């Protein structure tokens, strides 16, 4: 039983790691957002793409934190 829990822990930590890496790839892959068009409400793509990734990143970080620290008592 304890070995199965350890496998689950490793799986969840690996999944959390992947969730934490996704925003880094999105930010570092500059050619995907190094453009002015399409504009959204007058804001160029370069700026609203990064702003959208701030929101997405915070959601992914929250999920990763939950996966890592789930079930632990403070």
C-alpha positions in Angstrom: 0.0 0.0 0.0 2.8 2.4 0.9 4.6 1.6 -2.4 1.5 2.6 -4.3 1.2 5.9 -2.5 4.9 6.6 -3.3 4.3 5.9 -7.0 1.3 8.3 -6.9 3.5 11.0 -5.2 6.1 10.7 -7.9 3.5 10.9 -10.6 1.9 14.0 -9.1 5.3 15.7 -8.6 6.2 14.9 -12.3 2.9 16.3 -13.4 3.4 19.4 -11.3 6.9 19.8 -12.9 5.4 19.7 -16.4 2.8 22.3 -15.4 5.5 24.6 -14.1 7.6 24.2 -17.3 4.8 25.1 -19.7 4.8 28.8 -18.9 8.6 29.0 -19.2 8.4 27.5 -22.7 5.6 29.9 -23.7 7.6 32.9 -22.4 10.9 31.8 -23.9 9.5 30.9 -27.4 9.6 34.6 -28.4 8.9 34.0 -32.1 5.3 33.0 -31.2 4.4 36.4 -29.9 6.9 38.8 -31.5 4.4 40.6 -33.6 2.0 43.5 -33.4 -1.1 41.9 -35.0 -3.8 40.9 -34.1 -4.6 43.7 -31.8 -7.2 43.3 -29.1 -9.0 46.4 -27.9 -6.2 48.5 -29.3 -3.5 46.5 -27.5 -0.9 44.8 -29.6 -0.6 41.0 -29.6 2.9 41.2 -28.0 1.4 42.7 -24.8 -1.9 40.9 -24.5 -0.3 37.5 -25.2 2.1 38.0 -22.2 -0.7 39.3 -20.0 -2.8 36.3 -20.9 0.1 34.0 -19.9 0.3 35.7 -16.6 -3.2 34.6 -15.8 -2.6 31.1 -17.3 0.7 30.8 -15.3 -0.9 31.6 -12.0 -3.6 29.0 -12.6 -1.0 26.4 -13.6 1.2 27.3 -10.5 -1.8 26.9 -8.2 -2.6 23.5 -9.7 1.0 22.4 -9.3 1.1 23.6 -5.7 -2.0 21.6 -5.0 -0.6 18.5 -6.6 2.7 18.8 -4.6 1.2 19.7 -1.2 -2.1 17.8 -1.3 -3.0 16.0 1.8 -0.2 17.6 3.9 -1.2 19.2 7.2 0.2 22.5 8.2 
